[in-house]
């Protein structure tokens, strides 16, 4: 079976083995050169040491096989990359269990090999079963008070620079008081791509969380928004062709601040599927990332408050110098540090306000 770009709007295919076909690099929203640089950053180094007869991407969190030399452990979180295990002429690539993450990484490999003239149908991926995905996330085990705000995601080392982190199975957390209110910061060493992030919110709710904020990065679908100049927020996403809304932790507070934009978010399972044809179908929508829709739906299902406050990191509708292939250059790092300071200020402003509890359970509605 071969999955196509329709996976981005249809329910996830059942567990099983699928062929990963490369996307058309010349029709992507990133330029050919930027896309190739992005893929190289993400690629496991064993992909390039030889031409494997088969490359199989599976869901497994295994740090005991070959770790990628592309890992950059100069940051606290999201530095672990998929690992790999050679098996004769086959290379088994292991991602943290999540259907969209496994598919996304298979597309990374297939597209990279195609761009280098080395693809010959050798890339496959095996979608993990829901029970396997849930069991991986259920390793999170922290007692959470109902009055605590949980802040999960990116940039946490900047938000709490002097924290003493407690490490668990692929994650770390710390507790502190902000504006006199209890806050739990939670970061993952590996990616919580796509549907994984939704399970994280469900797990947090099961552990007692009543309010969760996700800090991260989104791509803009509005050509006027330059990368690394604005923050994005909202309470509406398009996920698998459904409208998803949730009780917004920030209410109207975040968007009332300068430099914060809002609009309809789109949940995309893979950056590789965000081509020019896809972009033309996104008229009237504002932002894209893999996680927010899943997290918002999980929060609505659990009847808890959820909010996101993200750096607009790149633009899919217009070419700018900054994109996903050069995120570590000095000017980008400096601008994002200033935006993280703004996120901290808005979080503090919100923590001075009372916490209205959601009274209705927002649901997903078909388009």
C-alpha positions in Angstrom: 0.0 0.0 0.0 1.2 3.5 -0.8 -0.1 6.5 1.2 -0.6 9.7 -0.6 -1.1 13.4 0.2 -4.7 12.7 1.0 -3.5 11.4 4.4 -3.5 15.0 5.6 -7.3 15.3 5.5 -8.5 11.7 6.0 -8.5 9.6 9.2 -5.2 7.8 9.8 -4.9 4.5 7.9 -5.0 1.3 10.0 -1.8 -0.2 11.4 0.2 -1.9 8.7 3.1 -1.4 6.3 2.9 1.3 3.7 5.3 2.5 0.9 6.6 6.0 1.4 6.7 8.0 -1.9 8.7 11.1 -2.2 7.0 14.5 -2.6 7.7 16.7 -5.6 10.5 18.9 -4.3 10.0 21.4 -7.1 6.4 22.0 -6.0 7.0 22.4 -2.3 6.4 25.7 -0.4 10.1 25.7 0.5 12.7 26.2 -2.3 14.6 23.1 -3.5 17.7 24.2 -1.7 16.0 25.1 1.6 14.1 21.8 1.6 17.2 19.8 1.0 19.0 21.6 3.8 16.0 21.0 6.1 16.0 17.3 5.3 19.7 16.9 5.9 19.3 18.4 9.4 16.7 15.8 10.2 18.2 12.7 8.5 19.8 9.9 10.4 23.5 9.6 9.3 23.2 5.9 8.5 20.9 6.7 5.5 23.9 8.1 3.7 26.6 5.5 4.5 25.3 3.1 1.9 22.4 2.3 -0.4 20.1 0.1 1.7 17.9 -2.5 -0.1 15.1 -1.5 2.3 14.6 1.2 4.9 11.8 0.6 7.3 10.5 3.3 9.7 8.7 2.0 12.8 7.3 3.4 16.0 9.7 2.6 18.9 11.5 4.7 21.4 14.9 2.9 21.5 18.0 4.8 22.7 20.0 1.6 22.8 20.6 1.3 19.1 22.5 3.7 16.8 21.9 7.3 17.8 22.0 9.9 15.0 25.1 12.1 14.7 22.6 14.9 13.8 21.4 15.2 17.4 22.3 18.6 18.9 22.3 18.1 22.6 23.2 21.7 23.3 19.6 22.4 24.1 17.4 21.0 26.9 14.5 19.6 24.9 13.5 18.1 21.5 17.1 17.2 20.7 16.7 13.4 20.4 16.2 12.2 16.9 15.0 8.8 15.5 17.5 6.1 16.1 18.4 3.3 13.7 19.4 -0.4 13.7 21.0 -2.1 10.7 19.7 -5.6 9.9 21.7 -7.0 7.0 20.8 -5.0 4.0 17.8 -3.4 5.7 17.9 -0.3 8.0 15.2 -0.1 10.7 14.6 3.5 11.7 12.9 4.0 15.1 10.7 7.0 15.9 8.8 7.8 19.1 5.5 6.0 18.5 3.0 8.2 16.8 1.3 7.6 13.4 2.0 11.0 12.0 5.6 11.1 13.2 6.4 7.7 11.6 4.8 8.8 8.4 6.5 12.2 8.4 9.9 10.6 9.0 9.4 8.1 6.2 8.6 11.0 3.9 11.8 12.8 5.0 13.9 9.8 4.0 12.0 9.1 0.7 12.1 12.7 -0.4 15.8 13.2 0.5 16.8 10.1 -1.4 14.7 11.2 -4.4 16.4 14.7 -4.4 19.8 12.9 -4.4 18.8 10.6 -7.2 18.9 7.5 -4.9 15.2 6.6 -4.4 14.1 3.3 -5.9 11.0 2.5 -3.8 13.0 1.2 -0.9 11.3 3.2 1.9 8.5 1.8 4.0 6.8 2.7 7.2 4.8 0.7 9.7 2.1 2.6 11.5 2.0 1.8 15.2 -1.2 0.6 16.8 -3.1 3.0 19.1 -2.3 0.9 22.2 1.5 1.2 21.4 1.2 4.9 21.0 -0.7 5.4 24.2 1.6 3.1 26.2 4.6 5.2 25.1 2.9 8.5 26.3 1.7 6.8 29.5 5.3 6.7 30.7 4.7 10.3 31.8 3.9 10.0 35.5 3.7 13.3 37.5 1.2 14.2 40.1 -0.5 17.4 38.9 -2.6 19.7 41.1 -5.8 21.0 39.6 -4.7 24.6 40.2 -1.4 24.2 38.4 -0.8 25.6 35.0 1.1 23.1 32.8 3.4 24.7 30.2 4.7 22.2 27.7 6.8 22.6 24.6 9.7 24.6 23.2 11.9 27.3 24.7 11.4 26.2 28.3 15.1 26.7 29.1 14.6 30.4 28.3 11.4 30.7 30.2 12.9 29.1 33.4 16.6 29.5 33.0 17.6 28.6 36.6 15.3 25.6 36.9 16.3 22.3 38.5 14.8 19.7 36.2 13.6 16.3 37.2 14.1 13.7 34.5 11.7 10.9 33.6 11.4 8.5 30.6 12.1 10.9 27.7 10.9 14.0 29.5 11.8 16.4 32.3 9.8 18.7 34.5 10.2 21.4 37.1 7.8 23.3 39.4 7.9 26.9 40.3 5.7 29.8 41.3 5.0 32.5 38.7 3.0 35.6 39.9 2.3 33.6 43.1 0.6 30.8 41.1 1.9 27.2 40.7 3.3 26.4 37.3 4.6 23.0 36.0 7.0 23.2 33.1 7.2 20.0 31.0 9.6 19.3 28.2 10.3 16.3 26.1 13.7 15.2 25.0 12.2 13.7 21.8 9.7 15.2 19.4 6.0 15.0 20.3 5.0 15.4 16.7 1.4 15.5 15.6 -0.9 13.0 17.3 1.7 12.3 20.0 1.0 15.8 21.3 -2.7 15.1 21.6 -2.0 12.0 23.7 0.3 14.1 25.9 -2.6 16.5 26.7 -4.9 13.5 27.4 -2.3 12.1 29.7 -1.9 15.4 31.5 -5.6 15.6 32.0 -5.7 12.1 33.4 -2.9 13.0 35.8 -5.0 16.0 37.1 -4.1 18.9 34.8 -7.0 21.4 34.2 -5.1 24.0 32.2 -2.4 23.4 29.6 -0.4 25.9 27.5 1.7 24.8 24.5 4.7 27.0 23.5 6.2 26.3 20.1 6.5 27.5 16.5 4.0 27.8 13.7 4.3 28.5 10.0 2.3 31.5 8.6 -0.1 31.1 5.7 -0.3 34.9 5.4 2.4 36.3 3.2 2.5 39.6 5.1 3.8 38.0 8.4 7.6 37.9 8.4 9.2 35.1 10.3 10.3 35.7 13.9 8.5 39.0 14.3 5.1 37.9 15.7 3.4 35.5 18.1 0.4 33.4 17.2 -2.6 32.3 19.3 -6.2 31.1 18.9 -8.7 28.5 19.7 -9.7 27.0 16.3 -8.0 24.4 14.1 -8.8 22.4 11.1 -7.9 18.7 11.9 -8.6 15.9 9.4 -11.1 18.1 7.6 -13.0 19.0 10.8 -13.3 22.2 12.8 -11.9 21.8 16.3 -12.4 24.4 19.0 -11.5 24.4 22.7 -11.8 26.5 25.8 -9.0 29.0 25.3 -6.8 29.4 28.4 -5.9 33.0 27.3 -9.4 34.1 26.3 -9.0 37.4 24.6 -6.0 38.4 26.7 -3.1 37.2 24.5 -4.4 38.6 21.2 -5.0 42.0 22.8 -1.2 42.3 23.3 1.0 44.0 20.7 2.6 41.7 18.2 0.2 38.8 18.7 -1.9 37.6 15.7 -4.8 35.2 15.6 -6.7 33.2 13.1 -7.7 29.7 11.9 -5.0 27.1 12.5 -4.4 24.1 10.2 -3.0 20.8 11.5 -0.7 19.2 9.0 0.8 15.8 9.6 4.0 16.5 7.8 5.9 19.5 6.5 6.6 17.4 3.4 2.9 17.5 2.5 2.8 21.3 2.5 3.3 21.8 -1.2 2.1 24.6 -3.6 -1.1 22.7 -4.4 -1.9 22.2 -0.7 -1.3 25.9 -0.1 -3.9 26.9 -2.7 -6.5 25.1 -0.7 -5.7 27.0 2.5 -7.3 30.4 1.7 -8.6 32.2 4.7 -6.4 30.1 7.1 -3.6 31.6 9.1 -1.1 29.2 10.6 0.0 25.6 10.3 1.8 23.1 12.5 1.4 19.4 13.3 0.3 19.5 17.0 -2.1 22.2 17.9 -5.3 20.7 16.5 -4.6 17.4 18.2 -3.9 19.1 21.5 -7.0 21.3 21.3 -9.2 18.3 20.5 -7.8 16.3 23.4 -8.3 19.3 25.8 -11.9 19.7 24.6 -12.6 16.0 25.1 -11.2 16.2 28.6 -13.1 19.5 29.3 -9.9 21.3 30.3 -8.5 24.7 29.2 -5.9 24.8 26.5 -4.0 27.6 24.9 -1.1 28.0 22.5 1.3 30.9 22.2 3.7 30.3 19.4 6.5 32.1 17.5 5.7 32.5 13.8 8.9 30.8 12.6 8.5 30.6 8.8 6.2 31.7 6.0 4.8 29.2 3.5 3.1 31.8 1.3 6.1 34.1 0.6 9.8 33.5 0.5 11.8 35.1 3.3 15.4 34.8 4.2 14.6 32.9 7.4 13.0 29.5 7.0 13.1 26.0 8.6 16.5 25.3 7.1 18.4 28.0 8.9 16.9 28.3 12.4 20.2 28.3 14.2 21.7 31.4 12.7 22.4 34.3 15.1 19.7 36.8 14.0 17.0 34.1 14.2 18.1 33.0 17.6 18.2 36.6 18.9 14.7 37.4 17.5 13.2 34.3 19.0 14.7 35.0 22.4 12.9 38.3 22.4 9.7 36.6 21.4 10.1 34.1 24.2 10.4 37.1 26.6 7.1 38.3 25.2 5.6 34.9 25.8 6.8 35.0 29.4 5.3 38.4 29.9 1.9 37.3 28.5 1.9 34.2 30.7 2.6 36.3 33.7 -0.2 38.7 32.8 -2.6 35.7 32.4 -1.5 34.2 35.7 -2.6 37.4 37.4 -6.2 36.8 36.2 -8.7 34.3 37.7 -9.2 30.9 36.1 -12.7 30.4 34.7 -13.3 26.7 34.2 -14.8 25.5 30.9 -18.5 24.8 31.3 -19.1 23.0 28.0 -17.2 20.4 26.2 -16.3 21.8 22.8 -16.4 19.2 20.1 -15.1 18.6 16.6 -17.5 19.5 13.8 -17.2 18.4 10.1 -16.5 21.1 7.5 
